[in-house]
Amino acid sequence: MLLNERDTDEGLLVSVCDPEDLGETYENGTVSLTVEPEFYDGDEATEEEVVDSLSRCSTANIVGTEAVELAIEHGFVDEENVLELDGTRHAQLLWM
């Protein structure tokens, strides 16, 4: 998985995606998502590194079957809140 962390005024912003999704555009009816390299490209990360990052973030954007499944498995995202987009999955995480 590709992991990118950014410090913002609102806290840590994390983006995670499966490498094969980088640069792709996915649609589902009126929803369209382009996995922009400028936002999602990052360092190759292990599952442990992604879980650590998600546990410390304020906000996260997660794209890809593997990345979203990991977020669900570790309780960061509820399955019913995941978007299915023409061949991939997308979830957002916001701690309040």
CORDA-V317144 format. One record per residue. N is the residue number from 1. PHI is phi in whole degrees, -180 to 180 (NA if undefined). D_CENTER is the distance of its C-alpha to the mean C-alpha in Angstrom with 1 decimal. Layout:
# CORDA-V317144
N|PHI|D_CENTER ; N|PHI|D_CENTER
This chain:
# CORDA-V317144
1|NA|9.5 ; 2|-99|9.1 ; 3|-125|8.5 ; 4|-133|9.6 ; 5|-117|11.2 ; 6|-134|13.4 ; 7|-84|16.2 ; 8|-127|17.1 ; 9|-62|20.0 ; 10|-93|17.9 ; 11|123|16.3 ; 12|-78|13.5 ; 13|-103|10.5 ; 14|-118|7.5 ; 15|-124|5.0 ; 16|-134|3.9 ; 17|-150|5.2 ; 18|-72|8.5 ; 19|-55|11.3 ; 20|-71|13.1 ; 21|-89|10.8 ; 22|-60|11.3 ; 23|86|13.9 ; 24|-88|14.0 ; 25|-118|14.5 ; 26|-124|14.1 ; 27|-135|16.2 ; 28|-155|17.4 ; 29|68|20.6 ; 30|-90|20.1 ; 31|-95|16.3 ; 32|-132|15.2 ; 33|-134|11.9 ; 34|-105|12.4 ; 35|-85|9.8 ; 36|-68|11.9 ; 37|-57|12.8 ; 38|-61|13.9 ; 39|-102|10.6 ; 40|-95|8.1 ; 41|-68|11.0 ; 42|-164|11.7 ; 43|-81|13.5 ; 44|-61|13.5 ; 45|-132|12.6 ; 46|-79|14.0 ; 47|-59|12.7 ; 48|-63|14.7 ; 49|-66|13.3 ; 50|-66|9.7 ; 51|-61|11.3 ; 52|-60|13.5 ; 53|-63|11.1 ; 54|-64|9.3 ; 55|-73|13.0 ; 56|-103|14.1 ; 57|-80|11.7 ; 58|-94|12.9 ; 59|-142|9.8 ; 60|-142|6.1 ; 61|-118|3.8 ; 62|-128|1.0 ; 63|-131|4.2 ; 64|118|7.2 ; 65|-61|9.8 ; 66|-68|9.8 ; 67|-64|6.4 ; 68|-67|6.6 ; 69|-61|10.2 ; 70|-63|9.9 ; 71|-63|8.4 ; 72|-68|11.2 ; 73|-57|13.7 ; 74|-99|13.5 ; 75|80|13.9 ; 76|-82|10.9 ; 77|-134|10.3 ; 78|-87|13.4 ; 79|-51|13.7 ; 80|-70|15.6 ; 81|-100|13.0 ; 82|-91|10.7 ; 83|-89|11.5 ; 84|-97|13.1 ; 85|-126|13.4 ; 86|34|16.1 ; 87|107|15.0 ; 88|-147|11.2 ; 89|-127|9.0 ; 90|-141|6.6 ; 91|-143|6.2 ; 92|-123|6.7 ; 93|-126|8.4 ; 94|-139|11.6 ; 95|-88|14.3 ; 96|-121|17.8
